[in-house]
Amino acid sequence: MVHALREQGVEAEVVTTNDDGEGVLNVPLYERLEYPSHAPVPVRFFPRFSPPIPAIREFAFSGALATWLWQKITD
């Protein structure tokens, strides 16, 4: 979808956390990069926080991502 939007002139990127199931992805945080290497699109990763309780593990949260979204909402 990001590829198609960019081809139409829309400045699009993926904004997500570094969540990777039980662990986290080893990726640079906060900066825009081309990811993944085989079919790159602009992606920005933010650190996730999630409690170590398995029953609520799926409800990861990123305060940094929420702040970034509030700052960029008018863009």
C-alpha positions in Angstrom: 0.0 0.0 0.0 2.8 2.4 0.9 4.4 1.8 -2.5 1.2 2.5 -4.3 0.5 5.7 -2.3 4.0 7.0 -3.0 3.6 6.3 -6.7 0.6 8.6 -6.6 2.6 11.3 -4.9 1.4 10.7 -1.4 4.1 11.1 1.2 3.5 7.8 3.1 5.5 5.8 5.6 4.9 3.0 8.1 5.1 4.0 11.7 5.2 1.2 14.2 6.9 -0.2 17.3 9.9 -2.5 17.5 7.6 -5.3 19.0 8.6 -8.8 17.9 6.5 -11.2 19.9 8.4 -12.1 23.1 11.3 -9.8 22.2 12.0 -6.6 20.2 13.4 -6.0 16.7 17.0 -4.9 16.6 16.3 -1.8 14.5 17.2 1.9 14.9 14.6 3.8 16.8 13.0 7.1 16.0 14.6 7.6 12.6 13.1 7.1 9.2 14.8 4.3 7.3 14.1 2.1 4.3 12.9 -1.3 5.6 13.0 -4.2 4.8 15.9 -4.5 2.5 14.2 -6.8 -0.1 11.2 -4.4 -0.8 12.0 -1.2 1.1 9.5 1.4 2.2 10.0 4.2 4.6 9.5 2.9 8.2 9.9 4.6 11.5 10.2 2.4 14.6 9.4 3.4 18.2 10.2 1.5 21.4 7.4 -0.6 22.8 6.4 -1.0 26.4 4.5 -4.0 27.5 4.1 -5.6 30.9 5.7 -9.0 31.5 2.3 -10.6 32.1 1.5 -13.0 29.3 -2.3 -12.5 29.5 -1.9 -8.8 28.6 1.3 -9.1 26.5 -0.6 -8.3 23.3 -1.5 -4.9 24.6 1.9 -3.3 23.9 2.1 0.5 24.2 4.6 3.1 23.0 4.5 6.5 24.7 7.1 7.7 22.2 4.9 6.7 19.2 1.8 8.3 20.8 3.8 11.5 21.3 5.1 11.5 17.7 1.5 10.9 16.3 0.2 13.9 18.3 3.0 16.1 17.0 2.4 15.0 13.4 -1.4 14.8 13.3 -1.8 17.9 11.2 0.6 16.6 8.6 
